[in-house]
Amino acid sequence: MDEQSVVTAYKRMAKSYDRVFGAVFEPGRQLAVSKMGCKPGDRILEVGVGTGLSLVHYPEDVKVTGIDVSPHMLEQARARLNGDAHRISLELMDAQALEYADNSFDKVVAMYVASVVPDPAAMMREMKRVCRPGGDLFVINHFSRDDGPIAACERMISPISKLVGFRTSFPLGEFLSTAELDSVDIEPVNLFGYWKLLHARNV
Ligand SMILES: C[S@@+](CC[C@H](N)C(=O)[O-])C[C@H]1O[C@@H](n2cnc3c(N)ncnc32)[C@H](O)[C@@H]1O
């Protein structure tokens, strides 16, 4: 995946995204926000906010910033803000080069984004940099098997990545070793627990 392919893929998908990926990814979004244990005044950054399907789950007394590299996905997210623009801001930005100072947020989350960004290690570096020490990092994603027949299958279909807008081969072990997170909790989510919610404290 390169950035242009991501922008093109999500331009194509933006209008139908909620119908296709709304319900199927919803349990993960709800679980991630409930695990955040948001406190009044918390500053939350959601990278790859997409069409903003998660925004409804945040309590009203936190400040949410959502960023995304796709102007078409953000357009959908803006359309659902209604009267919430004072506490939710949406910015066009690359998760791999965040335009925020160090330690700007209490909690940083990436839902279904890690296998889409061209460089997931850079995204994680940036998420850690802008999260305050002792803050919380959350990632939800589907991770492919490290080995075995299913892993071979996932590797085989990897050339269609550009078309579908995400990497089909994305092993958890590989992600964890590049992400360099401290003591990660891993919880299965969504259909058949096929996706994982990762939570780590930012050190
Ligand atoms: C599968 S969608 C997930 C959207 C949303 N988080 C959800 O729960 O449905 C992946 C999103 O990541 C965004 N994305 C991909 N690469 C990105 C990058 N480098 N920086 C910011 N957003 C990115 C895409 O534009 C898309 O909106």
The ligand as a Tripos MOL2 file, in Angstrom:
@<TRIPOS>MOLECULE
LIG
   27    29     1     0     0
SMALL
NO_CHARGES

@<TRIPOS>ATOM
      1 C1        -10.7930    0.5980    7.3210 C.3       1 LIG1
      2 S1        -10.9490    2.3320    7.4790 S.3       1 LIG1
      3 C2        -11.3410    2.5080    9.2110 C.3       1 LIG1
      4 C3        -12.1770    3.7160    9.4800 C.3       1 LIG1
      5 C4        -12.6910    3.8520   10.9110 C.3       1 LIG1
      6 N1        -11.6090    3.8860   11.8630 N.3       1 LIG1
      7 C5        -13.6810    2.7680   11.2810 C.2       1 LIG1
      8 O1        -13.7260    2.3760   12.4620 O.co2     1 LIG1
      9 O2        -14.4700    2.3420   10.4480 O.co2     1 LIG1
     10 C6         -9.2680    2.8680    7.4240 C.3       1 LIG1
     11 C7         -9.1330    4.3920    7.4670 C.3       1 LIG1
     12 O3         -7.7360    4.7010    7.6480 O.3       1 LIG1
     13 C8         -7.4600    5.8390    6.8660 C.3       1 LIG1
     14 N2         -6.0090    5.9220    6.6240 N.ar      1 LIG1
     15 C9         -5.2550    5.1030    5.8720 C.ar      1 LIG1
     16 N3         -3.9690    5.5100    5.8550 N.ar      1 LIG1
     17 C10        -3.9090    6.6100    6.6380 C.ar      1 LIG1
     18 C11        -2.8670    7.5010    7.0220 C.ar      1 LIG1
     19 N4         -1.6260    7.3180    6.5960 N.pl3     1 LIG1
     20 N5         -3.1570    8.5190    7.8250 N.ar      1 LIG1
     21 C12        -4.4240    8.7130    8.2720 C.ar      1 LIG1
     22 N6         -5.4650    7.9230    7.9360 N.ar      1 LIG1
     23 C13        -5.2130    6.8870    7.1330 C.ar      1 LIG1
     24 C14        -8.2690    5.6100    5.5920 C.3       1 LIG1
     25 O4         -8.4120    6.7860    4.8400 O.3       1 LIG1
     26 C15        -9.5830    5.0890    6.1790 C.3       1 LIG1
     27 O5        -10.4640    6.1300    6.4900 O.3       1 LIG1
@<TRIPOS>BOND
     1     1     2 1
     2     2     3 1
     3     2    10 1
     4     3     4 1
     5     4     5 1
     6     5     6 1
     7     5     7 1
     8     7     8 2
     9     7     9 1
    10    10    11 1
    11    11    12 1
    12    11    26 1
    13    12    13 1
    14    13    14 1
    15    13    24 1
    16    14    15 ar
    17    14    23 ar
    18    15    16 ar
    19    16    17 ar
    20    17    18 ar
    21    17    23 ar
    22    18    19 1
    23    18    20 ar
    24    20    21 ar
    25    21    22 ar
    26    22    23 ar
    27    24    25 1
    28    24    26 1
    29    26    27 1
@<TRIPOS>SUBSTRUCTURE
     1 LIG1         1 GROUP 0 **** ****
